Amino acid sequence: MAVDTVSCADEAGEVAFTYTLGEALVQPVLSVQMQLTGDYGLSTDPEHPNHDGEYVSYGFAENDVEGANVSWKDEDGREHTAMSFRIGRVFEARQALVGGVVAVAAGGLWTVTCQSSDLGQ
């Protein structure tokens, strides 16, 4: 199974996140880690220090567009979105640009540029 690691950040350095993509059709976004300037961060990896029950509740990768919603559940079992992102890949000859938008609940909305291991970036 091929895995693509994508790392994204905004120009001002306020937000950075990394996600991994696999070949699964049902849930291609395997994991997400995000860090805001300061001390707020999250991770879907139970072994990561920033993990507090977050999980990928929705993920997709098709037609050079990918994205996910990362959620958590409160004590009553209600789902809340912690962050979401939508990333596009555009190609011209031997060049590729990867970027899009990330939203962090109660944190903000940022335009990001990304690098993809699958593209050798």
Backbone torsions as a table, in degrees:
resi	resn	phi	psi	omega
1	MET	NA	121.6	178.7
2	ALA	-77.1	137.9	178.3
3	VAL	-121.6	133.8	177.0
4	ASP	-112.4	125.3	175.9
5	THR	-102.0	124.4	-178.0
6	VAL	-117.1	126.8	178.9
7	SER	-115.9	129.6	-176.1
8	CYS	-128.5	151.1	175.9
9	ALA	-156.7	153.8	174.7
10	ASP	-85.2	165.6	-175.5
11	GLU	-65.1	-34.5	-177.6
12	ALA	-83.2	-7.0	179.3
13	GLY	77.1	22.9	-179.9
14	GLU	-81.7	-30.2	-178.9
15	VAL	-138.5	141.9	174.8
16	ALA	-143.0	141.1	176.3
17	PHE	-150.7	156.0	179.2
18	THR	-130.9	139.2	174.7
19	TYR	-137.8	155.3	177.4
20	THR	-115.4	140.5	178.0
21	LEU	-114.5	139.7	173.6
22	GLY	-118.5	-172.4	-177.3
23	GLU	-93.5	1.4	-178.6
24	ALA	-63.8	133.7	179.6
25	LEU	-77.2	-34.4	-176.7
26	VAL	-73.3	-45.9	-178.8
27	GLN	-141.7	86.0	-177.0
28	PRO	-76.6	-20.1	179.1
29	VAL	-86.8	109.1	-172.0
30	LEU	-85.7	-35.5	-178.8
31	SER	-158.5	158.5	178.4
32	VAL	-143.2	137.8	170.9
33	GLN	-132.1	133.7	-177.4
34	MET	-136.4	144.7	177.1
35	GLN	-139.3	127.7	171.3
36	LEU	-93.7	158.3	173.2
37	THR	-54.8	136.1	-175.6
38	GLY	99.8	-141.6	-171.4
39	ASP	-111.1	-1.2	-177.2
40	TYR	-86.0	126.1	175.3
41	GLY	-150.5	166.8	176.5
42	LEU	-146.3	161.3	178.7
43	SER	-153.4	142.6	174.6
44	THR	-88.4	-3.0	179.0
45	ASP	-86.5	115.3	-178.7
46	PRO	-58.1	-21.9	179.7
47	GLU	-85.9	-10.1	-177.4
48	HIS	-81.5	141.1	-179.0
49	PRO	-60.3	-25.0	179.5
50	ASN	-88.3	4.5	179.6
51	HIS	-78.2	125.5	178.0
52	ASP	-135.8	43.4	179.1
53	GLY	91.5	5.6	179.9
54	GLU	-70.0	148.2	179.2
55	TYR	-151.0	158.1	176.6
56	VAL	-79.0	109.8	-178.2
57	SER	-88.7	-20.9	178.7
58	TYR	-156.2	131.4	177.0
59	GLY	-147.1	150.2	178.4
60	PHE	-151.6	157.3	174.7
61	ALA	-154.2	105.7	179.7
62	GLU	-158.2	146.8	176.9
63	ASN	51.4	43.3	178.3
64	ASP	62.6	22.8	173.1
65	VAL	-129.5	135.0	179.4
66	GLU	-141.2	160.4	179.1
67	GLY	-178.5	177.0	-179.8
68	ALA	-162.3	160.0	167.2
69	ASN	-114.3	131.6	175.7
70	VAL	-108.4	127.5	-173.9
71	SER	-126.6	172.4	172.9
72	TRP	-146.4	160.3	179.9
73	LYS	-115.0	138.0	177.4
74	ASP	-81.3	-179.4	-175.7
75	GLU	-63.5	-16.9	177.0
76	ASP	-96.7	4.9	178.3
77	GLY	83.9	7.7	178.1
78	ARG	-79.7	136.1	-178.2
79	GLU	-85.5	138.1	177.5
80	HIS	-130.6	139.2	177.9
81	THR	-83.1	124.6	177.9
82	ALA	-90.6	-36.9	177.7
83	MET	-160.7	159.5	173.8
84	SER	-147.1	153.5	177.6
85	PHE	-147.4	151.8	175.3
86	ARG	-134.8	123.0	-174.3
87	ILE	-126.1	136.2	177.4
88	GLY	-116.0	153.1	177.1
89	ARG	-121.5	126.7	-178.9
90	VAL	-123.9	134.4	-175.6
91	PHE	-122.1	142.7	172.5
92	GLU	-145.5	111.7	-177.0
93	ALA	55.2	-117.8	-179.0
94	ARG	-97.3	9.0	-178.4
95	GLN	-104.8	149.6	176.2
96	ALA	-144.1	138.6	172.4
97	LEU	-121.4	139.1	-179.8
98	VAL	-127.1	129.7	179.5
99	GLY	-177.1	172.7	-179.7
100	GLY	174.9	-139.1	-173.4
101	VAL	-134.6	141.7	174.1
102	VAL	-126.8	140.4	174.9
103	ALA	-121.6	132.2	176.8
104	VAL	-117.3	125.4	-177.5
105	ALA	-54.8	129.8	-179.6
106	ALA	58.0	18.0	-178.8
107	GLY	-120.2	-43.1	179.3
108	GLY	143.4	-170.8	-176.7
109	LEU	-134.6	131.1	-176.1
110	TRP	-135.4	148.3	168.1
111	THR	-90.3	133.7	-176.3
112	VAL	-128.4	153.2	168.0
113	THR	-111.7	151.3	-171.4
114	CYS	-133.9	162.8	172.5
115	GLN	-126.2	138.6	-176.7
116	SER	-116.8	127.7	177.1
117	SER	-64.6	-30.4	179.8
118	ASP	-65.2	-29.3	179.4
119	LEU	-93.5	3.5	179.9
120	GLY	73.1	25.3	-179.0
121	GLN	-92.6	NA	NA
